């Protein structure tokens, strides 16, 4: 059994955070003509954040019998896409937020033009890393597998995934959505990248079976929505100092949420139901999937 499987969940999360931070640090230790751009890229990616998406990537790799080094590039690529999306989401033209991960948003710490360029730089860097062999030579992936991973990430990050969901989110401001419309929006805006994180972890181990990948997809779809429902709950009951961003920002912007549509108690029940469905999807997996099972429970119990 991998030593990663013997850690407590919080220890595993810290271990994964350290792994992906090392990989991100190596990627952001490049020679870039603009020292300001490099500093801002590092500001956006390093020294903060839960890293829940990379942790899911690592957990998925373990679930199918893989190991952590083989998933380093996938974990870093996912976090780069997530970081770029946060930088752009915080801009005045979008959510106009001042606080992110407990510190000033990038356009406040630098300026708006730098924030736009940072997002523009982080996105292609994700694909550069994902298309490269893992640093550990013994974990080299076949070229066709890396190509499939790049294709998956491009779909999850673009107009058919995260960006498309963000567009729907803007269109929904001040509009009353039904539960199906809200689920569609969040399955793209938040769920697509979480789904991708889980599947990339499985794909980092080439021995993963089709049935395992199908089960991981069901797990990911449920955990992605559960994550968003819990975010909506925390926007109501959370504390700014714990959230690292302003509490109540969604309601202040008149955005539709699961809480505004269902009420707080029903939203909590939905989050728990989705977590249970995610865990049930892993019923055929051995103890190697325990990290994913624990993460499904963590997602709906977290306070930030």
Secondary structure in CASP SS format (residue, H / E / C, confidence):
PFRMAT SS
TARGET T0000
AUTHOR 0000-0000-0000
METHOD secondary structure of the structure
MODEL  1
X C 1.00
X C 1.00
X H 1.00
X H 1.00
X H 1.00
X H 1.00
X C 1.00
X C 1.00
X H 1.00
X H 1.00
X H 1.00
X H 1.00
X H 1.00
X H 1.00
X H 1.00
X H 1.00
X H 1.00
X H 1.00
X H 1.00
X H 1.00
X H 1.00
X H 1.00
X H 1.00
X H 1.00
X H 1.00
X H 1.00
X H 1.00
X C 1.00
X C 1.00
X C 1.00
X C 1.00
X C 1.00
X C 1.00
X C 1.00
X H 1.00
X H 1.00
X H 1.00
X H 1.00
X H 1.00
X H 1.00
X H 1.00
X H 1.00
X H 1.00
X H 1.00
X H 1.00
X C 1.00
X C 1.00
X C 1.00
X C 1.00
X C 1.00
X C 1.00
X H 1.00
X H 1.00
X H 1.00
X H 1.00
X H 1.00
X H 1.00
X H 1.00
X H 1.00
X H 1.00
X H 1.00
X H 1.00
X H 1.00
X C 1.00
X C 1.00
X C 1.00
X C 1.00
X C 1.00
X H 1.00
X H 1.00
X H 1.00
X H 1.00
X H 1.00
X H 1.00
X H 1.00
X H 1.00
X H 1.00
X H 1.00
X H 1.00
X H 1.00
X H 1.00
X H 1.00
X H 1.00
X H 1.00
X H 1.00
X H 1.00
X H 1.00
X H 1.00
X H 1.00
X C 1.00
X C 1.00
X C 1.00
X C 1.00
X C 1.00
X C 1.00
X C 1.00
X C 1.00
X C 1.00
X E 1.00
X E 1.00
X C 1.00
X C 1.00
X E 1.00
X E 1.00
X C 1.00
X H 1.00
X H 1.00
X H 1.00
X H 1.00
X C 1.00
X C 1.00
X H 1.00
X H 1.00
X H 1.00
X H 1.00
X H 1.00
X H 1.00
X H 1.00
X H 1.00
X H 1.00
X H 1.00
X H 1.00
X H 1.00
X H 1.00
X H 1.00
X H 1.00
X H 1.00
X H 1.00
X H 1.00
X H 1.00
X C 1.00
X C 1.00
X C 1.00
X C 1.00
X C 1.00
X C 1.00
X H 1.00
X H 1.00
X H 1.00
X C 1.00
X C 1.00
X C 1.00
X H 1.00
X H 1.00
X H 1.00
X H 1.00
X H 1.00
X H 1.00
X H 1.00
X H 1.00
X H 1.00
X H 1.00
X H 1.00
X H 1.00
X H 1.00
X H 1.00
X H 1.00
X C 1.00
X C 1.00
X C 1.00
X C 1.00
X H 1.00
X H 1.00
X H 1.00
X H 1.00
X H 1.00
X H 1.00
X H 1.00
X H 1.00
X H 1.00
X H 1.00
X C 1.00
X C 1.00
X C 1.00
X C 1.00
X C 1.00
X C 1.00
X C 1.00
X H 1.00
X H 1.00
X H 1.00
X H 1.00
X H 1.00
X H 1.00
X H 1.00
X H 1.00
X H 1.00
X H 1.00
X H 1.00
X C 1.00
X H 1.00
X H 1.00
X H 1.00
X H 1.00
X H 1.00
X H 1.00
X H 1.00
X H 1.00
X H 1.00
X H 1.00
X H 1.00
X H 1.00
X H 1.00
X C 1.00
X C 1.00
X C 1.00
X C 1.00
X C 1.00
X C 1.00
X H 1.00
X H 1.00
X H 1.00
X H 1.00
X H 1.00
X H 1.00
X H 1.00
X H 1.00
X H 1.00
X H 1.00
X H 1.00
X H 1.00
X H 1.00
X H 1.00
X H 1.00
X H 1.00
X H 1.00
X H 1.00
X H 1.00
X H 1.00
X H 1.00
X H 1.00
X H 1.00
X H 1.00
X H 1.00
X H 1.00
X H 1.00
X H 1.00
X C 1.00
X C 1.00
X H 1.00
X H 1.00
X H 1.00
X H 1.00
X C 1.00
X C 1.00
X C 1.00
X C 1.00
X C 1.00
X H 1.00
X H 1.00
X H 1.00
X H 1.00
X C 1.00
X C 1.00
X C 1.00
X C 1.00
X C 1.00
X H 1.00
X H 1.00
X H 1.00
X H 1.00
X H 1.00
X C 1.00
X H 1.00
X H 1.00
X H 1.00
X H 1.00
X H 1.00
X H 1.00
X H 1.00
X H 1.00
X H 1.00
X H 1.00
X H 1.00
X H 1.00
X H 1.00
X H 1.00
X H 1.00
X H 1.00
X H 1.00
X C 1.00
X C 1.00
X C 1.00
X C 1.00
X C 1.00
X C 1.00
X H 1.00
X H 1.00
X H 1.00
X H 1.00
X H 1.00
X H 1.00
X H 1.00
X H 1.00
X H 1.00
X H 1.00
X H 1.00
X H 1.00
X H 1.00
X C 1.00
X C 1.00
X C 1.00
X C 1.00
X C 1.00
END
